[in-house]
Amino acid sequence: MRALLRAQGWALVRALQAEAVLVLIGERPGLSSPDSLGAYITWAPGAATSDADRNCVSNIRPQGLAPQAAAGKIAWLLKQMRVQQRSGVALKDQMSQPVQVSAG
């Protein structure tokens, strides 16, 4: 199943000519934080993309990383991916201060 989803995902990326992909995944019920969300971001994804090529912003929830702070971090990562043309372990997170995002 996972391989089928990946193949369909890469077909969509190619069809859209996407430079970057952001996937939001909610935690499974029954875990310690079922209201948590994870954001997985990849620059220039392809069939050979591995987990090391992705950046993850995790524990997005009111009692974890606030959604506004997560949005700022995701925006910062996407900007750096575009500038540096890379993601994952090749892109070090050097964001010094949280980016303020207005909620309106």
N, CA, C and O atoms as a printed pandas DataFrame, in Angstrom:
     atom_number atom_name residue_name chain_id  residue_number  x_coord  y_coord  z_coord
0              1         N          MET        A               1    0.824   -1.199    0.000
1              2        CA          MET        A               1    0.000    0.000    0.000
2              3         C          MET        A               1    0.866    1.261    0.000
3              4         O          MET        A               1    0.611    2.195   -0.760
4              5         N          ARG        A               2    1.894    1.282    0.858
5              6        CA          ARG        A               2    2.756    2.459    0.955
6              7         C          ARG        A               2    3.449    2.741   -0.384
7              8         O          ARG        A               2    3.563    3.895   -0.795
8              9         N          ALA        A               3    3.914    1.679   -1.064
9             10        CA          ALA        A               3    4.576    1.857   -2.359
10            11         C          ALA        A               3    3.604    2.413   -3.392
11            12         O          ALA        A               3    3.988    3.235   -4.222
12            13         N          LEU        A               4    2.349    1.972   -3.349
13            14        CA          LEU        A               4    1.339    2.479   -4.283
14            15         C          LEU        A               4    1.083    3.960   -4.044
15            16         O          LEU        A               4    0.993    4.741   -4.991
16            17         N          LEU        A               5    0.965    4.349   -2.770
17            18        CA          LEU        A               5    0.751    5.767   -2.451
18            19         C          LEU        A               5    1.942    6.608   -2.899
19            20         O          LEU        A               5    1.761    7.705   -3.429
20            21         N          ARG        A               6    3.161    6.102   -2.691
21            22        CA          ARG        A               6    4.347    6.838   -3.140
22            23         C          ARG        A               6    4.350    7.010   -4.653
23            24         O          ARG        A               6    4.624    8.099   -5.157
24            25         N          ALA        A               7    4.046    5.944   -5.373
25            26        CA          ALA        A               7    4.031    6.013   -6.840
26            27         C          ALA        A               7    2.995    7.024   -7.313
27            28         O          ALA        A               7    3.262    7.799   -8.230
28            29         N          GLN        A               8    1.827    7.023   -6.703
29            30        CA          GLN        A               8    0.795    7.990   -7.086
30            31         C          GLN        A               8    1.220    9.406   -6.712
31            32         O          GLN        A               8    0.949   10.350   -7.453
32            33         N          GLY        A               9    1.879    9.560   -5.574
33            34        CA          GLY        A               9    2.362   10.869   -5.145
34            35         C          GLY        A               9    3.388   11.428   -6.114
35            36         O          GLY        A               9    3.329   12.605   -6.470
36            37         N          TRP        A              10    4.325   10.598   -6.543
37            38        CA          TRP        A              10    5.358   11.074   -7.476
38            39         C          TRP        A              10    4.749   11.425   -8.823
39            40         O          TRP        A              10    5.192   12.368   -9.479
40            41         N          ALA        A              11    3.737   10.676   -9.239
41            42        CA          ALA        A              11    3.057   11.006  -10.496
42            43         C          ALA        A              11    2.403   12.385  -10.391
43            44         O          ALA        A              11    2.445   13.166  -11.341
44            45         N          LEU        A              12    1.810   12.679   -9.255
45            46        CA          LEU        A              12    1.176   13.981   -9.035
46            47         C          LEU        A              12    2.223   15.093   -9.008
47            48         O          LEU        A              12    2.016   16.156   -9.594
48            49         N          VAL        A              13    3.341   14.853   -8.334
49            50        CA          VAL        A              13    4.424   15.841   -8.268
50            51         C          VAL        A              13    4.919   16.165   -9.677
51            52         O          VAL        A              13    5.102   17.334  -10.017
52            53         N          ARG        A              14    5.135   15.141  -10.493
53            54        CA          ARG        A              14    5.585   15.358  -11.881
54            55         C          ARG        A              14    4.540   16.118  -12.685
55            56         O          ARG        A              14    4.879   17.033  -13.435
56            57         N          ALA        A              15    3.273   15.748  -12.536
57            58        CA          ALA        A              15    2.208   16.397  -13.308
58            59         C          ALA        A              15    2.094   17.880  -12.948
59            60         O          ALA        A              15    1.827   18.712  -13.816
60            61         N          LEU        A              16    2.296   18.209  -11.675
61            62        CA          LEU        A              16    2.198   19.597  -11.222
62            63         C          LEU        A              16    3.520   20.358  -11.359
63            64         O          LEU        A              16    3.564   21.576  -11.185
64            65         N          GLN        A              17    4.583   19.635  -11.669
65            66        CA          GLN        A              17    5.929   20.220  -11.748
66            67         C          GLN        A              17    6.267   20.947  -10.451
67            68         O          GLN        A              17    6.783   22.064  -10.457
68            69         N          ALA        A              18    5.964   20.288   -9.349
69            70        CA          ALA        A              18    6.172   20.882   -8.028
70            71         C          ALA        A              18    7.651   20.942   -7.673
71            72         O          ALA        A              18    8.386   19.975   -7.872
72            73         N          GLU        A              19    8.080   22.082   -7.146
73            74        CA          GLU        A              19    9.453   22.214   -6.655
74            75         C          GLU        A              19    9.570   21.653   -5.245
75            76         O          GLU        A              19   10.612   21.114   -4.872
76            77         N          ALA        A              20    8.517   21.776   -4.472
77            78        CA          ALA        A              20    8.513   21.304   -3.094
78            79         C          ALA        A              20    7.157   20.689   -2.785
79            80         O          ALA        A              20    6.145   21.004   -3.411
80            81         N          VAL        A              21    7.172   19.798   -1.794
81            82        CA          VAL        A              21    5.933   19.155   -1.360
82            83         C          VAL        A              21    5.831   19.276    0.155
83            84         O          VAL        A              21    6.802   19.051    0.878
84            85         N          LEU        A              22    4.648   19.633    0.619
85            86        CA          LEU        A              22    4.348   19.707    2.046
86            87         C          LEU        A              22    3.197   18.745    2.313
87            88         O          LEU        A              22    2.115   18.887    1.744
88            89         N          VAL        A              23    3.438   17.766    3.181
89            90        CA          VAL        A              23    2.420   16.778    3.527
90            91         C          VAL        A              23    2.124   16.922    5.016
91            92         O          VAL        A              23    3.033   16.878    5.844
92            93         N          LEU        A              24    0.853   17.093    5.347
93            94        CA          LEU        A              24    0.420   17.178    6.743
94            95         C          LEU        A              24   -0.208   15.853    7.144
95            96         O          LEU        A              24   -1.108   15.348    6.473
96            97         N          ILE        A              25    0.280   15.298    8.250
97            98        CA          ILE        A              25   -0.213   13.993    8.708
98            99         C          ILE        A              25   -0.611   14.106   10.169
99           100         O          ILE        A              25    0.174   14.555   11.005
100          101         N          GLY        A              26   -1.833   13.696   10.468
101          102        CA          GLY        A              26   -2.315   13.675   11.847
102          103         C          GLY        A              26   -1.884   12.396   12.535
103          104         O          GLY        A              26   -1.698   11.365   11.888
104          105         N          GLU        A              27   -1.727   12.464   13.846
105          106        CA          GLU        A              27   -1.354   11.287   14.622
106          107         C          GLU        A              27   -2.521   10.307   14.700
107          108         O          GLU        A              27   -3.687   10.680   14.572
108          109         N          ARG        A              28   -2.176    9.085   14.907
109          110        CA          ARG        A              28   -3.195    8.044   15.033
110          111         C          ARG        A              28   -3.869    8.137   16.400
111          112         O          ARG        A              28   -3.208    8.435   17.395
112          113         N          PRO        A              29   -5.174    7.884   16.457
113          114        CA          PRO        A              29   -5.856    7.846   17.757
114          115         C          PRO        A              29   -5.224    6.761   18.634
115          116         O          PRO        A              29   -4.790    5.722   18.138
116          117         N          GLY        A              30   -5.179    7.016   19.924
117          118        CA          GLY        A              30   -4.607    6.046   20.849
118          119         C          GLY        A              30   -3.179    6.367   21.243
119          120         O          GLY        A              30   -2.657    5.783   22.192
120          121         N          LEU        A              31   -2.546    7.273   20.543
121          122        CA          LEU        A              31   -1.203    7.680   20.918
122          123         C          LEU        A              31   -1.282    8.726   22.023
123          124         O          LEU        A              31   -2.372    9.187   22.362
124          125         N          SER        A              32   -0.149    9.099   22.582
125          126        CA          SER        A              32   -0.162   10.037   23.704
126          127         C          SER        A              32   -0.672   11.420   23.326
127          128         O          SER        A              32   -1.187   12.140   24.181
128          129         N          SER        A              33   -0.537   11.801   22.058
129          130        CA          SER        A              33   -1.009   13.117   21.596
130          131         C          SER        A              33   -1.834   12.949   20.313
131          132         O          SER        A              33   -1.349   13.266   19.227
132          133         N          PRO        A              34   -3.064   12.459   20.424
133          134        CA          PRO        A              34   -3.854   12.199   19.222
134          135         C          PRO        A              34   -4.255   13.459   18.457
135          136         O          PRO        A              34   -4.713   13.371   17.318
136          137         N          ASP        A              35   -4.084   14.641   19.081
137          138        CA          ASP        A              35   -4.435   15.889   18.403
138          139         C          ASP        A              35   -3.222   16.527   17.734
139          140         O          ASP        A              35   -3.283   17.672   17.284
140          141         N          SER        A              36   -2.124   15.784   17.672
141          142        CA          SER        A              36   -0.875   16.311   17.117
142          143         C          SER        A              36   -0.837   16.154   15.600
143          144         O          SER        A              36   -1.416   15.226   15.035
144          145         N          LEU        A              37   -0.140   17.087   14.963
145          146        CA          LEU        A              37   -0.004   17.097   13.505
146          147         C          LEU        A              37    1.479   17.180   13.166
147          148         O          LEU        A              37    2.241   17.859   13.854
148          149         N          GLY        A              38    1.884   16.490   12.110
149          150        CA          GLY        A              38    3.264   16.570   11.637
150          151         C          GLY        A              38    3.270   17.114   10.217
151          152         O          GLY        A              38    2.401   16.781    9.412
152          153         N          ALA        A              39    4.255   17.953    9.912
153          154        CA          ALA        A              39    4.414   18.517    8.570
154          155         C          ALA        A              39    5.724   17.985    7.990
155          156         O          ALA        A              39    6.787   18.181    8.579
156          157         N          TYR        A              40    5.655   17.324    6.854
157          158        CA          TYR        A              40    6.826   16.755    6.187
158          159         C          TYR        A              40    7.045   17.536    4.899
159          160         O          TYR        A              40    6.153   17.611    4.054
160          161         N          ILE        A              41    8.232   18.117    4.749
161          162        CA          ILE        A              41    8.509   19.026    3.642
162          163         C          ILE        A              41    9.724   18.509    2.874
163          164         O          ILE        A              41   10.751   18.179    3.466
164          165         N          THR        A              42    9.594   18.444    1.546
165          166        CA          THR        A              42   10.674   17.931    0.707
166          167         C          THR        A              42   10.885   18.856   -0.483
167          168         O          THR        A              42    9.930   19.267   -1.142
168          169         N          TRP        A              43   12.139   19.174   -0.747
169          170        CA          TRP        A              43   12.516   19.945   -1.934
170          171         C          TRP        A              43   12.839   18.968   -3.058
171          172         O          TRP        A              43   13.516   17.967   -2.823
172          173         N          ALA        A              44   12.376   19.236   -4.260
173          174        CA          ALA        A              44   12.652   18.434   -5.464
174          175         C          ALA        A              44   12.427   16.945   -5.211
175          176         O          ALA        A              44   13.339   16.141   -5.403
176          177         N          PRO        A              45   11.221   16.572   -4.780
177          178        CA          PRO        A              45   10.971   15.160   -4.484
178          179         C          PRO        A              45   10.987   14.312   -5.749
179          180         O          PRO        A              45   10.707   14.790   -6.848
180          181         N          GLY        A              46   11.320   13.057   -5.563
181          182        CA          GLY        A              46   11.342   12.118   -6.676
182          183         C          GLY        A              46   11.253   10.703   -6.162
183          184         O          GLY        A              46   11.142   10.476   -4.957
184          185         N          ALA        A              47   11.299    9.755   -7.068
185          186        CA          ALA        A              47   11.145    8.347   -6.703
186          187         C          ALA        A              47   12.238    7.877   -5.746
187          188         O          ALA        A              47   12.009    6.961   -4.957
188          189         N          ALA        A              48   13.413    8.483   -5.800
189          190        CA          ALA        A              48   14.529    8.067   -4.943
190          191         C          ALA        A              48   14.600    8.861   -3.634
191          192         O          ALA        A              48   15.536    8.676   -2.855
192          193         N          THR        A              49   13.641    9.727   -3.385
193          194        CA          THR        A              49   13.646   10.532   -2.156
194          195         C          THR        A              49   13.543    9.628   -0.937
195          196         O          THR        A              49   12.706    8.726   -0.890
196          197         N          SER        A              50   14.401    9.876    0.050
197          198        CA          SER        A              50   14.375    9.092    1.289
198          199         C          SER        A              50   13.957    9.981    2.456
199          200         O          SER        A              50   13.793   11.191    2.295
200          201         N          ASP        A              51   13.786    9.383    3.617
201          202        CA          ASP        A              51   13.427   10.158    4.802
202          203         C          ASP        A              51   14.489   11.202    5.130
203          204         O          ASP        A              51   14.171   12.251    5.689
204          205         N          ALA        A              52   15.736   10.928    4.792
205          206        CA          ALA        A              52   16.824   11.881    5.048
206          207         C          ALA        A              52   16.695   13.134    4.191
207          208         O          ALA        A              52   17.335   14.146    4.477
208          209         N          ASP        A              53   15.872   13.079    3.139
209          210        CA          ASP        A              53   15.670   14.217    2.242
210          211         C          ASP        A              53   14.509   15.103    2.685
211          212         O          ASP        A              53   14.214   16.106    2.035
212          213         N          ARG        A              54   13.849   14.744    3.783
213          214        CA          ARG        A              54   12.682   15.490    4.249
214          215         C          ARG        A              54   13.000   16.248    5.528
215          216         O          ARG        A              54   13.835   15.826    6.327
216          217         N          ASN        A              55   12.317   17.375    5.706
217          218        CA          ASN        A              55   12.333   18.083    6.983
218          219         C          ASN        A              55   10.981   17.838    7.634
219          220         O          ASN        A              55    9.957   17.762    6.956
220          221         N          CYS        A              56   10.989   17.718    8.927
221          222        CA          CYS        A              56    9.745   17.464    9.653
222          223         C          CYS        A              56    9.550   18.520   10.735
223          224         O          CYS        A              56   10.465   18.824   11.501
224          225         N          VAL        A              57    8.360   19.062   10.781
225          226        CA          VAL        A              57    7.941   19.937   11.878
226          227         C          VAL        A              57    6.863   19.139   12.596
227          228         O          VAL        A              57    5.779   18.919   12.055
228          229         N          SER        A              58    7.164   18.708   13.817
229          230        CA          SER        A              58    6.255   17.786   14.499
230          231         C          SER        A              58    5.661   18.384   15.764
231          232         O          SER        A              58    6.028   19.475   16.202
232          233         N          ASN        A              59    4.733   17.633   16.332
233          234        CA          ASN        A              59    4.050   18.005   17.574
234          235         C          ASN        A              59    3.321   19.343   17.444
235          236         O          ASN        A              59    3.305   20.152   18.372
236          237         N          ILE        A              60    2.724   19.553   16.280
237          238        CA          ILE        A              60    1.949   20.781   16.064
238          239         C          ILE        A              60    0.595   20.601   16.750
239          240         O          ILE        A              60   -0.244   19.816   16.307
240          241         N          ARG        A              61    0.407   21.336   17.827
241          242        CA          ARG        A              61   -0.832   21.258   18.613
242          243         C          ARG        A              61   -0.778   22.316   19.696
243          244         O          ARG        A              61    0.298   22.835   19.994
244          245         N          PRO        A              62   -1.916   22.650   20.293
245          246        CA          PRO        A              62   -1.925   23.718   21.302
246          247         C          PRO        A              62   -0.959   23.477   22.473
247          248         O          PRO        A              62   -0.355   24.430   22.964
248          249         N          GLN        A              63   -0.800   22.227   22.929
249          250        CA          GLN        A              63    0.083   21.946   24.055
250          251         C          GLN        A              63    1.504   21.596   23.609
251          252         O          GLN        A              63    2.335   21.218   24.435
252          253         N          GLY        A              64    1.787   21.716   22.325
253          254        CA          GLY        A              64    3.117   21.441   21.790
254          255         C          GLY        A              64    3.619   22.672   21.063
255          256         O          GLY        A              64    3.722   23.750   21.649
256          257         N          LEU        A              65    3.930   22.510   19.790
257          258        CA          LEU        A              65    4.338   23.637   18.952
258          259         C          LEU        A              65    3.060   24.308   18.437
259          260         O          LEU        A              65    2.302   23.714   17.670
260          261         N          ALA        A              66    2.836   25.534   18.860
261          262        CA          ALA        A              66    1.610   26.250   18.483
262          263         C          ALA        A              66    1.482   26.322   16.961
263          264         O          ALA        A              66    2.487   26.493   16.270
264          265         N          PRO        A              67    0.273   26.194   16.432
265          266        CA          PRO        A              67    0.084   26.246   14.982
266          267         C          PRO        A              67    0.695   27.482   14.323
267          268         O          PRO        A              67    1.245   27.378   13.226
268          269         N          GLN        A              68    0.613   28.644   14.966
269          270        CA          GLN        A              68    1.193   29.858   14.390
270          271         C          GLN        A              68    2.715   29.754   14.311
271          272         O          GLN        A              68    3.313   30.173   13.320
272          273         N          ALA        A              69    3.337   29.205   15.337
273          274        CA          ALA        A              69    4.792   29.021   15.333
274          275         C          ALA        A              69    5.195   27.990   14.287
275          276         O          ALA        A              69    6.210   28.148   13.609
276          277         N          ALA        A              70    4.397   26.936   14.160
277          278        CA          ALA        A              70    4.678   25.909   13.149
278          279         C          ALA        A              70    4.580   26.497   11.745
279          280         O          ALA        A              70    5.402   26.188   10.882
280          281         N          ALA        A              71    3.580   27.343   11.515
281          282        CA          ALA        A              71    3.431   27.986   10.204
282          283         C          ALA        A              71    4.656   28.830    9.880
283          284         O          ALA        A              71    5.138   28.820    8.748
284          285         N          GLY        A              72    5.162   29.560   10.873
285          286        CA          GLY        A              72    6.364   30.358   10.673
286          287         C          GLY        A              72    7.570   29.497   10.352
287          288         O          GLY        A              72    8.357   29.834    9.467
288          289         N          LYS        A              73    7.721   28.395   11.059
289          290        CA          LYS        A              73    8.845   27.482   10.825
290          291         C          LYS        A              73    8.746   26.847    9.437
291          292         O          LYS        A              73    9.751   26.729    8.736
292          293         N          ILE        A              74    7.553   26.443    9.043
293          294        CA          ILE        A              74    7.350   25.842    7.724
294          295         C          ILE        A              74    7.661   26.864    6.630
295          296         O          ILE        A              74    8.317   26.535    5.642
296          297         N          ALA        A              75    7.195   28.093    6.803
297          298        CA          ALA        A              75    7.474   29.146    5.815
298          299         C          ALA        A              75    8.972   29.396    5.714
299          300         O          ALA        A              75    9.503   29.546    4.613
300          301         N          TRP        A              76    9.656   29.443    6.852
301          302        CA          TRP        A              76   11.102   29.646    6.859
302          303         C          TRP        A              76   11.812   28.503    6.128
303          304         O          TRP        A              76   12.700   28.738    5.309
304          305         N          LEU        A              77   11.405   27.247    6.438
305          306        CA          LEU        A              77   12.025   26.095    5.783
306          307         C          LEU        A              77   11.797   26.129    4.273
307          308         O          LEU        A              77   12.726   25.882    3.504
308          309         N          LEU        A              78   10.586   26.429    3.846
309          310        CA          LEU        A              78   10.300   26.494    2.406
310          311         C          LEU        A              78   11.139   27.569    1.721
311          312         O          LEU        A              78   11.637   27.356    0.616
312          313         N          LYS        A              79   11.298   28.721    2.370
313          314        CA          LYS        A              79   12.122   29.775    1.790
314          315         C          LYS        A              79   13.574   29.324    1.672
315          316         O          LYS        A              79   14.212   29.536    0.641
316          317         N          GLN        A              80   14.094   28.704    2.722
317          318        CA          GLN        A              80   15.479   28.229    2.683
318          319         C          GLN        A              80   15.670   27.118    1.646
319          320         O          GLN        A              80   16.715   27.046    0.999
320          321         N          MET        A              81   14.671   26.260    1.491
321          322        CA          MET        A              81   14.740   25.212    0.472
322          323         C          MET        A              81   14.868   25.831   -0.912
323          324         O          MET        A              81   15.663   25.377   -1.735
324          325         N          ARG        A              82   14.090   26.857   -1.158
325          326        CA          ARG        A              82   14.137   27.532   -2.462
326          327         C          ARG        A              82   15.503   28.201   -2.677
327          328         O          ARG        A              82   16.073   28.118   -3.765
328          329         N          VAL        A              83   16.017   28.857   -1.647
329          330        CA          VAL        A              83   17.304   29.547   -1.745
330          331         C          VAL        A              83   18.455   28.552   -1.902
331          332         O          VAL        A              83   19.323   28.729   -2.756
332          333         N          GLN        A              84   18.456   27.502   -1.071
333          334        CA          GLN        A              84   19.575   26.566   -1.041
334          335         C          GLN        A              84   19.406   25.368   -1.970
335          336         O          GLN        A              84   20.353   24.614   -2.194
336          337         N          GLN        A              85   18.178   25.189   -2.519
337          338        CA          GLN        A              85   17.899   24.097   -3.449
338          339         C          GLN        A              85   18.148   22.724   -2.823
339          340         O          GLN        A              85   18.684   21.823   -3.469
340          341         N          ARG        A              86   17.751   22.577   -1.552
341          342        CA          ARG        A              86   17.923   21.296   -0.871
342          343         C          ARG        A              86   16.999   21.220    0.332
343          344         O          ARG        A              86   16.426   22.225    0.754
344          345         N          SER        A              87   16.859   20.019    0.878
345          346        CA          SER        A              87   16.035   19.808    2.065
346          347         C          SER        A              87   16.607   18.643    2.862
347          348         O          SER        A              87   17.615   18.047    2.480
348          349         N          GLY        A              88   15.959   18.331    3.957
349          350        CA          GLY        A              88   16.385   17.213    4.789
350          351         C          GLY        A              88   17.659   17.523    5.551
351          352         O          GLY        A              88   17.894   18.664    5.949
352          353         N          VAL        A              89   18.492   16.487    5.756
353          354        CA          VAL        A              89   19.714   16.671    6.537
354          355         C          VAL        A              89   20.677   17.637    5.853
355          356         O          VAL        A              89   21.548   18.205    6.514
356          357         N          ALA        A              90   20.538   17.832    4.549
357          358        CA          ALA        A              90   21.394   18.777    3.821
358          359         C          ALA        A              90   21.019   20.226    4.132
359          360         O          ALA        A              90   21.799   21.140    3.863
360          361         N          LEU        A              91   19.835   20.438    4.693
361          362        CA          LEU        A              91   19.368   21.777    5.052
362          363         C          LEU        A              91   19.275   21.855    6.567
363          364         O          LEU        A              91   18.320   21.358    7.164
364          365         N          LYS        A              92   20.241   22.463    7.171
365          366        CA          LYS        A              92   20.228   22.592    8.630
366          367         C          LYS        A              92   19.234   23.665    9.041
367          368         O          LYS        A              92   19.158   24.730    8.428
368          369         N          ASP        A              93   18.475   23.369   10.085
369          370        CA          ASP        A              93   17.526   24.339   10.628
370          371         C          ASP        A              93   18.301   25.324   11.498
371          372         O          ASP        A              93   18.678   25.002   12.624
372          373         N          GLN        A              94   18.535   26.518   10.974
373          374        CA          GLN        A              94   19.250   27.547   11.711
374          375         C          GLN        A              94   18.345   28.738   12.003
375          376         O          GLN        A              94   18.820   29.861   12.173
376          377         N          MET        A              95   17.064   28.490   12.058
377          378        CA          MET        A              95   16.103   29.545   12.355
378          379         C          MET        A              95   16.340   30.019   13.780
379          380         O          MET        A              95   16.130   29.266   14.731
380          381         N          SER        A              96   16.777   31.264   13.931
381          382        CA          SER        A              96   17.172   31.747   15.249
382          383         C          SER        A              96   15.996   32.156   16.124
383          384         O          SER        A              96   16.023   31.950   17.337
384          385         N          GLN        A              97   14.970   32.731   15.520
385          386        CA          GLN        A              97   13.811   33.181   16.290
386          387         C          GLN        A              97   12.556   32.719   15.581
387          388         O          GLN        A              97   12.529   32.612   14.355
388          389         N          PRO        A              98   11.514   32.444   16.357
389          390        CA          PRO        A              98   10.244   32.081   15.731
390          391         C          PRO        A              98    9.746   33.220   14.841
391          392         O          PRO        A              98    9.864   34.395   15.190
392          393         N          VAL        A              99    9.200   32.859   13.708
393          394        CA          VAL        A              99    8.640   33.839   12.787
394          395         C          VAL        A              99    7.213   34.130   13.221
395          396         O          VAL        A              99    6.442   33.206   13.480
396          397         N          GLN        A             100    6.862   35.383   13.302
397          398        CA          GLN        A             100    5.513   35.769   13.701
398          399         C          GLN        A             100    4.600   35.698   12.471
399          400         O          GLN        A             100    4.903   36.262   11.419
400          401         N          VAL        A             101    3.483   34.996   12.628
401          402        CA          VAL        A             101    2.498   34.866   11.561
402          403         C          VAL        A             101    1.183   35.421   12.078
403          404         O          VAL        A             101    0.696   35.003   13.129
404          405         N          SER        A             102    0.611   36.359   11.344
405          406        CA          SER        A             102   -0.676   36.913   11.790
406          407         C          SER        A             102   -1.780   35.907   11.538
407          408         O          SER        A             102   -1.737   35.164   10.557
408          409         N          ALA        A             103   -2.747   35.879   12.398
409          410        CA          ALA        A             103   -3.843   34.917   12.308
410          411         C          ALA        A             103   -5.034   35.502   11.555
411          412         O          ALA        A             103   -6.173   35.137   11.846
412          413         N          GLY        A             104   -4.812   36.374   10.626
413          414        CA          GLY        A             104   -5.964   36.979    9.966
414          415         C          GLY        A             104   -5.831   37.079    8.570
415          416         O          GLY        A             104   -6.737   37.573    7.897
